[in-house]
């Protein structure tokens, strides 16, 4: 089956571009002895996760307990929930999952540590823990090295838990267009982390792992980095938002759309916000330099003078945001050239608990 024969809207992955993105990222990380835990919020698909592991990823990071469940039950053996797990029901699930894989969670609260310990003890498992440092995203995490020390000590003293190290994700600079600002803030946060680790060492606590880093900041890591692994995700697909940063990775994820009307003013396509996400940036069309794209629920509209098209033409669209676009579709088509290689389930679509 050919790509042009698909019913639209259809989400597809250009495997050649995807493979090149994988190779570029792994080459960069191997140079500095960094491990990759690609973030599953981008892929939402266990098939993609296993492709990333086959390409060299050490494990997979995710945000939700449901996502960790999907990953573990697909055979992924090293999973980081790069988030806090708070409810007792979810903590029980995490403690159970820890019996079938190396499972790591983030903490920033003493009571949460107590609850995790109780659940792990009940299930007879070990949950690996990272203390999360707030490095500017202002979502979760502690704000001082003294707080890190207090929580690290509590983890070490808690049955069923192992202290691994620190999570520090500076999400506020992931899409910062100004290169110099992105670089400066990224290095400021890294220097802060070095001071935290030195403080823990002074107090006889070893930090074995420091994780974080996005597609937008991985380029600032070098041989002196304090990070041991990165949580890049969008590098594999790219999107219009990350495209503005002029990174080295290619667009590999597209939503195929059909031109349904051409009139004296506009070209209308059959793809809208229910099929392509525009929450971080407006969707783009390859080769079409247009700032007047309008996307409603079911349609995309362009001025007639920016796209030469006829009714029935199939047009690829670059999502404004790859992660949320993946969550809009049931299936992902894998494509080489114009040939459909496979159709895979987006396993964790809607798995947001």
N, C-alpha and C positions, 0 to 999 in steps of 0.2 A: 504494500500500500504506500502511496506517495503522500507527502505532507500536504500537498495541494488538494487532496481528496478528503481531508478531514472536515467534518461538520464543525461549525464555529459557533461561539468562541471556543478555542481549544488551547490548553496550556502545553507548551512543548519545550524540550531541552535539546539544544544543539550539542551533541556529545563531543564533537571535535573541539569546540570552544571550551566546553566544560573540562575536558581532559587537559587542555593547555593551561587553564587556570589552576587545576590541581598541581600540575608539574611546576608551574611558576611559584606557587605558594610553598610546596615542599622543598624546592631548591633554596628558597630564601631561609626557611626554618632550619634546614639541615646545616646550613652555613654557620649558624650560631647555636647549634645543638638545642634547639627548641622543639618541644612536642606540640602537636596540634590536637585540640579537642574542638572540632568545628561545631558551631552552635546549631542545634536541631530546630530552632525557631525559624531558620531560613529554609531548611529542607522539608521538615514535617513528613518525611518519607523514609522508611527504613531501608528501602533499596538504595537511595542516595547515601544514607549513612554508611552502609556496607561498602559502597563504592569508594567513599572517602577513607575508610579504614584500609581497604585494599591498596589505596594509593599512598598509605603511610601514616594516617592519623592514629594516634595512640588510643583514643577513645572518643566519646561524643559528649558534649555538654548540652543541657536542655534547661528549660525554665519551669516545667510543670511535672508533677508526680505522674499524671497520665502519660506524658511523653516518655518518662523514664520507664514506665511499665511497658509501653510499646517497644522501646529499644531493648530492654532486657528480654522480653519474650520473642524478639527476633534474633537473639543470640549475641547482642553486643555485651561485652564482658567488662567494660570500664566506662562508667557513666558518672558524670558530674551534674547534679542538679544545682545550677549556678544561681541559687535562690534560697530563700528561707522556706522551710516546711513547718507550718505552725499548728494546724488543726490536729487533734489527737487521732482522728480517723486516717488522715494522710500520713502522719508519723508512723502509725502502725503498718501502713502499706509499704512505706520506705524501709522500715525495719525488716519486713518480710522479703522485699526485693534484695536487700543487702545479703541475703543468704544465697543468691544465685549470680551475683556479680560484684565487682569492686565498685561500691557505691559511695559517692561523696556528696555531702550537702554543705550549705553555707549557714553560718549562725552569727547572730549579733545580739543575743539576749540570753541571760543566765537561765531563765525558766525554760526556754526552748531546749537548752542543753540538757536540763534535768529530764524533760519529757522524752527526748531522743534516747537518753541513756536507759530510761525505764522500759521503753519499747524494745530496744536492742537486747536488753537483758531478758525480757519476756520471750523474745523470738530466738534467743541464743545466737545472735548475729553480731557483726561489727559494722558500725557506721563510721565512715571517715569524715572528718569535719574540717572545714576551713573557716576561720574568722574573717568576716567581710569588713574591709575598710572602706569608708566613704571617701572617695577621691574626687568628689565634685558632682557626681550624678544626683546626689541628694535624694536617693530613693531608700536604700537600706544601708546598713553598715555603721560601725562605730567611728568616732571622730578623733580618737587619741590613741597613742601607743600604750598608755596605761590601761585603757579599756581592752585593747588587744591582749595584753599580758594577763589581765584578770580572767578573760574568757578562755584563753589558751590553758591556763592553769586548771580551770574548772573542767575543761574537756579531758585533760590528762588524768584528772582524779576520778572521772566518771566511768563506771563499768560499761562495757559495750561500745565505747567511743574511742577513736584514735585521732589525735591532733596531727593534721597534715601540714597546715600552713595558712596561707592568706589568699583571699580573693580580693582583687582591686580592679574594678571595671569602670573606666572613665568614659561612660557612654555619652557625656555631654560634648565630647569633641569628635565623636565618630564621623559626623557629617559636616564638621567645620570646613568650609571651603577655603579659608585662608590658610595656606600651607604653614606659614611661619607661626601663626597662633596654635595650630594643631601640634606642631613640633614642640613649641615652647611649653605648652601645658602638659603635653605627654611626658616630657623629660622632667618637669617639676614634680609630677606625681611619682615618677620612678625614683627620684632622689628622696622623696618623702618615704617611700617604701623601704629604701635602703636604711634609713634612720630607724624605722620601726623594727626591721630585722636585727639591726645592731643592738637595739635596746632589749629585744627578746634574748639575744645571745648573751648579753651581759647578765641576764637573769636565768641563764642556763637552760633556755628553751630553744631547741633547734627548729628551724623552719625548712621543711623539705620541699615545699611546693608554693609557688606564687603564680596565680593564674589570673587572666584578664585579657585585655588587648582586643581591639576590633579590626575589621578590614581597613578602616580609615587610619589606624595608628600603628599597624604592624610594621610599617616601613621605618619606624624610628627605633626599632629594636636592633641591637648589635651585640658584639661579643661581651660587652660589659653589662648587659641587661640583667636585672634582678629576676625577671620572669623565667619560669621554667616551662610554661606552656601558654598557648594563646587560644582564644575562643572565637576566632574568625568564622564567619558564616557566609556573608554576602559575596565574598570573593569568588565563590563557585559559580554564582549566577549573574551578579551585578544587576543594577537597575538604574533608572534615571537619576535618582538621588545620589548614589555613589558615583555615577558617571560624571557629575559635576566636579569631582575631586581629581579627575584625570589620572587615575591609578593605572597600573600596568595590566589589569585584568580585563577580559573581554565580556561583552554581553553574550550570555548563553541561554537565558530564559526569555521566552517570548509568549505572547498570547496571539494566536492566529485569529484574524478577524476577516469578515467578508464585507465588501462594499455593497450596500443595499440600495443606495440611491445617489445619483449624481444630477444636480440641477445647476441653474445659472449662478448660484451663489456658493453652494456647499457640496462637499463629499460626506456622505453619512455611512458609518460602519456599524455593524451589529454587536459591538462590544462596549459595555458600560462599566460602571463602578461595581456591579455585581460579579464582574469577571476579571477586572484589572484594578489593582489598588493604586490610589493617588494620594494616600495620606501623608507621604513624605515629599513627593514631587509629582508633577504632572507626567502622565505617560508620554512616550516619544515614539516616533516612527523612524526607523533607520533611513538615513539619507534625506529626511524631511526636516528642514530647519524652520520650525513654525512655533511661535509662542501663542498662537490663537487656537490651540486645540481645546475643545470643550467636551467634557465627559459627563453624561447624565447616567441614570440608572442602567439603561439598556443600549445606549448609543454613544458613539464618538462622532463629533462634527469638526470638519476642517474647512477652511476657505478653499474654494475651487482652484485658486491659482497656486497652491502650494503642493498639491498632489495630483499627478496625472493618473487617473484611474477610471475604470469602467465598472458598471454594475456586474457583480459576480467575481471581481478580482479578490484574491486572498492576500491580505496585508499583515505582516508581522508587527506587533506592537511591543515596545519595551515597557515593562511595568514601572510605575513610579516608585514602588516599593516591592521588592521580590518576596519578602517574608510574608506579608499579609496577602499578597496575590496567591501564594501557594495554598493559603488557608481558604481560598474561595473555590477551589476545584477538587473534584473527586479523583481525577486521574491526571497523570503526567505522561505525555508521549515522549519517548526517547527517539531522537532522530539523528541520522548521519546523512549529510547531503539533503536529498529530498525523500529519503526512504525512512519509513517508520520501522524502527528496530524492535520496539516493545511499548506496551502501555502498562504502567505500574500504578498501584493505588497510592494516593497520598494518605498514608496510613493514619497519621495523627491529625488530620483535618478536624477542627473543632474540639480537639483534646486539650481543653484549657483549664482543667482542674488540677 
